[in-house]
Amino acid sequence: MGVVDTGYVSDHTKWINEQLEKNPEWVEDQKAGRALWWDKKQDVDTTARNAESKVPQKPYPYDVNFFNE
């Protein structure tokens, strides 16, 4: 096992960090956007109902005989 260099920071990460220093309000905007699109409460009944309503996909939908059934 070699030594892992944990001091590397990519150019993209450097740029993002610089932008966040210049625009600290972006952090709150990011949190608001995440809450809007991703951080949702999960409803067990709805999740179960969605799982039960899935239609199984055929193994290979691009088969030439797919529509001849």
C-alpha positions in Angstrom: 0.0 0.0 0.0 1.3 3.4 -1.0 0.7 6.7 0.6 -2.4 8.5 -0.7 -2.0 12.2 -1.4 -5.0 13.8 0.2 -3.8 17.3 -0.5 -4.9 17.4 -4.1 -7.7 19.8 -5.0 -9.0 19.9 -8.5 -9.2 23.1 -10.5 -13.0 22.8 -10.5 -13.1 22.5 -6.7 -10.8 25.5 -6.4 -13.1 27.5 -8.7 -16.2 26.5 -6.8 -14.6 27.4 -3.4 -13.5 30.8 -4.8 -17.0 31.5 -6.1 -18.6 30.5 -2.7 -16.2 32.9 -0.9 -17.2 35.7 -3.3 -20.9 34.8 -3.1 -21.8 33.3 0.4 -25.5 33.7 -0.3 -25.1 30.8 -2.8 -25.0 28.3 0.1 -28.5 29.2 1.2 -29.7 29.1 -2.4 -28.2 25.7 -2.8 -30.0 24.5 0.4 -33.3 26.0 -0.8 -32.9 24.3 -4.2 -32.0 21.0 -2.7 -35.0 21.2 -0.4 -37.2 22.0 -3.3 -36.1 19.1 -5.5 -34.5 16.4 -3.4 -35.2 16.6 0.3 -38.7 15.2 0.4 -40.4 13.2 3.1 -41.0 9.6 2.0 -44.5 8.1 2.3 -44.2 4.4 2.8 -47.7 3.7 1.3 -47.1 5.7 -1.8 -43.7 4.1 -2.3 -45.3 0.6 -2.0 -48.1 1.5 -4.3 -45.7 2.8 -6.9 -43.6 -0.4 -6.7 -46.7 -2.6 -7.1 -47.9 -0.7 -10.1 -44.7 -1.2 -12.2 -45.1 -3.2 -15.4 -42.2 -5.6 -16.0 -40.1 -4.7 -19.0 -39.4 -7.3 -21.6 -35.8 -8.5 -21.6 -34.7 -6.8 -24.9 -37.1 -4.2 -26.3 -35.1 -3.7 -29.5 -35.6 -7.3 -30.7 -36.9 -7.4 -34.2 -39.7 -9.7 -33.1 -40.7 -7.5 -30.2 -43.9 -6.0 -31.9 -44.9 -9.3 -33.5 -46.6 -10.7 -30.4 
